[in-house]
Amino acid sequence: MEITASNQNDITVLALQGRLDGIASPQLEQRLDALLAGGARKVVFDCTALTYVSSAGLRVFLSGAKKLKSAGGRTAFAALTPAVHEVFELSGFHEVLAVHPSAADATASLAGP
């Protein structure tokens, strides 16, 4: 899996490409922990090119959202592919995590205080 980070004001956008499975999950978790340690408090997960997410990947998404929330931050998820959207629906994650149709919408949802 490839993770590309970009910043838009105080929002970090992580573009995820490929498969988020048990092998790739630790990489994303380390990246999130480093962002938190560096002071990031708003993170958008751009899932436009994410082709698959396993239960290990879902765990990283949920734990990352909880860590950010406890630090006073927020997360948003953008542009879920059909396969990832289905996993979010089956797991109930679409009800507990903010999901938006595009990265621009997700970024806009986190803008401001």
C-alpha positions in Angstrom: 0.0 0.0 0.0 1.1 3.5 -0.7 0.4 6.5 1.6 0.8 10.0 0.2 0.4 12.9 2.6 -0.4 16.4 1.8 -1.4 19.4 3.9 -4.3 21.9 3.4 -3.9 24.5 6.0 -4.2 22.6 9.3 -5.6 19.4 7.7 -3.5 16.4 6.7 -4.8 14.4 3.8 -3.6 10.9 3.6 -4.2 9.4 0.1 -4.3 5.6 0.4 -3.6 3.4 -2.6 -3.8 -0.3 -2.8 -4.7 -2.8 -0.1 -5.0 -2.0 3.6 -4.5 -5.5 5.1 -2.7 -7.1 7.9 0.7 -6.4 6.2 0.0 -2.8 5.4 -1.9 -1.8 8.6 1.2 -1.3 10.8 2.6 1.2 8.3 -0.6 3.3 8.4 -0.7 3.1 12.2 2.9 4.3 12.5 2.1 7.1 10.1 -0.9 8.2 12.2 1.0 8.0 15.4 3.8 10.1 13.9 1.3 12.7 12.7 -0.3 12.9 16.2 3.1 13.2 17.8 3.9 16.0 15.4 0.7 17.9 16.4 -1.7 17.0 13.6 -5.3 17.1 14.8 -7.3 16.9 11.6 -6.9 14.0 9.2 -8.7 13.1 6.0 -8.3 9.6 4.7 -8.7 9.8 0.9 -9.8 6.3 -0.2 -10.1 7.0 -3.9 -7.5 4.4 -4.8 -8.0 2.1 -1.8 -9.0 -1.2 -3.4 -9.4 -3.4 -0.2 -9.6 -3.0 3.5 -9.3 -5.9 6.0 -10.4 -6.1 9.6 -6.8 -5.1 10.5 -7.2 -2.0 8.4 -10.6 -1.2 10.0 -9.0 -1.5 13.4 -6.3 1.1 12.4 -9.0 3.5 11.1 -11.0 3.2 14.3 -8.1 3.4 16.7 -6.7 6.4 14.7 -10.1 8.2 14.9 -10.3 7.5 18.6 -6.7 8.8 19.2 -7.4 11.9 17.3 -10.6 12.5 19.1 -9.0 12.1 22.5 -6.4 14.6 21.4 -9.1 17.1 20.5 -8.9 16.3 16.8 -11.2 14.8 14.1 -11.1 12.5 11.1 -13.0 12.2 7.9 -13.1 9.6 5.2 -13.5 10.4 1.5 -14.3 8.7 -1.8 -14.8 5.1 -0.6 -14.5 2.7 -3.5 -17.4 0.2 -3.8 -15.5 -2.6 -2.2 -14.4 -0.4 0.8 -17.8 1.1 1.1 -19.3 -2.3 1.4 -16.9 -3.2 4.2 -17.8 0.0 6.0 -21.5 -0.8 5.7 -21.2 -4.4 6.8 -19.0 -3.4 9.8 -21.2 -0.4 10.7 -18.3 2.0 10.4 -20.3 4.2 8.1 -22.4 5.1 11.1 -19.6 5.9 13.5 -17.0 7.5 11.1 -17.6 10.6 9.0 -17.7 9.5 5.3 -17.9 12.0 2.5 -18.2 11.6 -1.3 -15.0 13.4 -2.1 -11.7 14.6 -0.6 -12.8 18.2 -1.0 -16.0 17.5 0.9 -14.2 15.7 3.7 -11.6 18.5 3.9 -14.3 21.1 4.0 -16.0 19.2 6.9 -12.9 19.6 9.0 -12.1 23.2 8.1 -12.4 25.8 10.9 -12.2 25.3 14.7 
